[in-house]
Amino acid sequence: MEVMKAANARAAAGGDVIHLEVGQPSTPAPAPVRKAAEAALRSERLGYTEALGLPVLREAISGHYRRRFGVAVPPERIVVTTGSSGAFLLAFLAAFDPGQRVAIAEPGYPGYRHILSLLGLEAVVLPARHDAGFRVSAELAGAAGPLDGLLVASPANPTGTVLAPESLRALVDFAAARDMLLILDEIYHGITYGAAAETVLKFSDRAIAINSFSKYFSMTGWRLGWMVVPAELLRPVECLAQNLFISAPTLSQWAALAAFEAYDELDGNVARYAENRGILSQGLETAGFDAFAPADGAFYLYADISRFAADSQDFCRRMLAETGVAATPGIDFDAREGQNFVRFSYAGLTADMIEAVKRLKDWRK
């Protein structure tokens, strides 16, 4: 966000910026969603909904799991949330007590550790390194000592790493054997470039799965997500949601019902991300960047910049100032080795990828 602020300041001063720093689609919400929102504004009262969300939307999300994953998820276990951020807050509050230990991967989304710390929980860092494809394994988690929870993302931010079904199953078995809670961040589901990412719900009804309408569904500013929780956590989550949020945004909930009519449009977005991925990865490699993370999903390239600089923050500042290309320093995702990495988002326009590659090639000559 600091990079985005600096990029916006540059733009306000008349400079040009190519935004590769922010992890959000450049496309608007799907056409059926926008149409449904207009209809809801005209015809719905738009008061509070139930804390767990509109029953009809929970049914629709259940149908999504059935169609996309072949998994039967009871709508009663689905909770509609204020973005995935609201889901993480509810999950951590409902499942853990202050002082308990929850393992997270590094590099990883920084919001995890910040929310855990805010709630008095210990964020136990699992060093998921490049030589292991930045993947979290049961063996890596087992080396962390006693744990009360394990949070894993697939596809992951910033690396794009996707867990194979057998690896996901191993994590489910690992958590079950230790009577600990497994939480899967699945918010980039639908955005993969090989095999589709599998949901943890295929292997367990004891895990928490968290998803969002922000990424694949291209609805970031609508602030809507969901979580699937074990039956015994449903009532605690409901009570917390009633007190913290009352309900997720009502207009967004009515509009999101139409998101499940837009798979063709949304898959078209993913096809564009795939094209952007190819342009950016080939171009960055030609410019001297290398050692990318797998990038099997999501819309990021996590690139090693150690041959150019020893400080990713300074590198990103110089890159923005000298080329107008904004990217995110790896230190945001990894306190130990992030100074050697930069995250580039390819969720934007294809023309921007082409221009960014040209500028970076010229810059690195």
Secondary structure, 3 states (H helix, E strand, C coil): CHHHHHHHHHHHCCCCCEECCCCCCCCCCCHHHHHHHHHHHHHCCCCCCCCCCCHHHHHHHHHHHHHHHCCCCCHHHEEEECHHHHHHHHHHHHHCCCCCEEEEEECCCHHHHHHHHHCCCEEEEEECCHHHCCCCCHHHHHCCCCCCEEEEECCCCCCCCCCCHHHHHHHHHHHHHCCCEEEEECCCCCCECCCCCCCHHHCCCCCEEEEECCCCCCCHHHCCEEEECCHHHHHHHHHHHHHHCCCCCHHHHHHHHHHHHCHHHHHHHHHHHHHHHHHHHHHHHHCCCECCCCCCECCEEEEECCCCCCCHHHHHHHHHHHHCEECEEHHHCCCCCHHHEEEEECCCCHHHHHHHHHHHHHHCC
